[in-house]
Amino acid sequence: MGSELLYEDLTYAIIGAAMEVHRVLGSGFLEYVYKEALCYELTLRRIAFERQKELDIFYRDYLIPKKYRPDLFVDGKVIVDDKATSGLNEIDEAQLLNYLKATKVRVGLLLNFGKESLEYRRRIL
């Protein structure tokens, strides 16, 4: 049996782009700087993305009137939430999982540029 991950190539490409951003910039910048650099890197790599794409949020079968706007929505498949903190925590991961459930998007990435090495978490609903 294969151990293929959902959107494996795409998520590896996103993580690779984030690693390049972190390699060039290092840690210490505000989240905005990393977000801009990541968008530029994704563009260079011809990876389609949307910034702050409005996604529907559902509670059971009820559509919540306010929309969720992830940092990036890559190729219509992966929610990317970027951070520039001292470390990812359980709350960050729980928030991403909740957004995946509420929006019915299957895959999410947490990227943290705030540490000496890029920190990332890949989550699947």
N, C-alpha and C positions, 0 to 999 in steps of 0.2 A: 504494500500500500504506500502511496506517495504521502509525503508530509508537506505538501504544497500549502502555502499560506494564502489567504485571500488578498488579492492585489499585491502580492509579494514584490514583483518587479517595481511597481509604482512606489510602494513605501520605501524600498531600498534606495530608489532614486531620490526621493525626498530627503531621506536621512543623509545620503551622500552629499546632496546640495547643502544641507545644514552643517555637515562636518566641514565642508569647504569654507563656508561663512565663518565658522568658529576658528578654523585654522588661520584665516586671514586676519580676523578682527580680535581674536582672543576673547577674554571675559572683561566685564567692567562697563560696557555700554548700556544704555537704556534699551528696553524691549523694542521700541520703535526703530532703532538703528538696525537691529538684527532682522526685524520684519522686512524693512526696506531692502537690506542686503540679500535676504533669502528670496524675495520676489525677483530681484535682479538675477540671482543665480538660477532660479527656476526658469526664467525667461531665456537665459543663455543656453540652458539645457533643453529648451523647447518642451517644457512640461506645463500643460495648461492648468491655470488656477484662477480663482476669483477671490478678491479681497472682500471681506465683510458681506458675503453673499447671504441674503435673507433666506433662512430655512424655516419651514413650518415646524411648530412644536405641538405635539399631541399629548393629551391626557385621555387615556382610553381611546374613545372615538371622537373626542371633542378637540377641535382645532383651537388652540390658544390664540387670541387675537394678536398678541405681540410676537414678533419673529425673533429667532436666535440668529446672531451674526458672528460666525466663527472668524478667527483671525484669517485663515485661508481655507478654501474649499478646493481641493486639488482634483482635477479631471472629473469632477462630478461624483467622486467616490470616497474621498478621504478628508475628514476634518482635521486640520492642523491647528493646534493651540500652542503658541510660543510663549516662553517665559524668559526672564533674565533675573533669576533669584538664586539664593544660596543653595537651593535644592528642591527637587520635586517631592511632594508629600502625598499622603493618602487623600487629602481633600482635592488636590489637583486631579488625581486619577479618578476619584468618585465623580467629580464634576464632568470630566470628559465622558465617562460611561453614562451618566445621566443624559448628557446631550445626545449621545449616540442613540439611546433608547427613545428619547423624546422626538428626535428628528427622523428616526428609522434609517439613519446612515449606519453602515455596518462597520467601518474601520475608522479609527482615530489615532493621531500621533500627538504626543506631548513632547515638545522640544524645549530644553532649558539651556540657554547660552551663558548663564551666570556662573558656571563653575569652570575650573581649570580645563576640563574636558567636556565636550558636548554630552549632555545627559538626555536620553530619550526613552519614551515608553510607547509601545505599540499596543493598542487595545482593539479587540474585536467584539462586537455585540453578538 
